[in-house]
Amino acid sequence: MTDDDRVFKALADPTRRFLLDQLFERDGRTLTELESQVDMTRIGVMKHLRVLEDAGLVVTRRQGREKLHFLNPVPIRLIHDRWIDKYTERQVSALLELKSELEDTA
Amino acid sequence: MTTDTTNYQTVQVHRVWIRATPEAIWDAITKPEWTERYGYSGRAEFDLRPGGAYRSLATAEQKQHGLPDVVVDGEVIEADPPRRLVHTMRMLVDDETIEAGFTRLTYEIEPGEGGATRLTVIHDVSDAPQIAAVVGGGAAGTGAGGGWPFILSDLKSLLETGEALGYQP
């Protein structure tokens, strides 16, 4: 699986997107905090966090005795820069071409 | 006793894997001839020893848009090439960012498998919510650019392909 595959796979699940939203609201949370936000067993939340970590979307760091989870937005930016931009730019230029074509024939 | 979670909310962690050596990444972060080729393109000047000065200079274009000659200043706290760099930084863009004061940056560069190196940028932006928005990418589209996600994506492009994506405010 490529890096992009892992990110798309990680994002293709509503619970995992919800966990990312939780970290977006307030970053650096413990497993216990995250677990309290979802109706799921601790093991279930751990599995989802593992998928997010493998995709690089969540980074964990130790702070004292606690393991904190941080949202890492960089992989999403990479996909944006390499994929989304490519297609949206083409769309914009296609629209501009259409516009000038219509104006020429008008 | 109340648990103070303020710091948790204001530390940002940004990580990227780059197919390059730790040395190449270290140079790209600390040498002006590299820093002017990606991200906000400012020339960085580091005196790489504890207490040494750090500053980042505006490009000619940025100066035309009213930015001061020195856009960022700060102090080196720890320099352990090519693995770890800690320094403070203060944005001198306008009164608001100057007032926000110094924030603390840590770069961790760790070699991984298959020629990839893991770069983690930890930005402690405690008590500086304005700075947090800018460096976190939350101010993208307002002319402030995409912060760390943009800088690191651009750095990855430059080191892996020889070409950066370029600055888009």
Interface residues (C-beta under 8 A of the other chain):
Chain A: D3 R26 D27 G28 R29 G56 V59 R61 Q63 L68 F70 L71 N72 P73 V74 P75 I76 R77 L78 H80 D81
Chain B: T5 N7 Y8 Q9 V11 Q12 V13 H14 R15 V16 W17 T120 I122 G136 G137 G146 W148 P149 F150 L152 S153 D154 K156 S157 L165
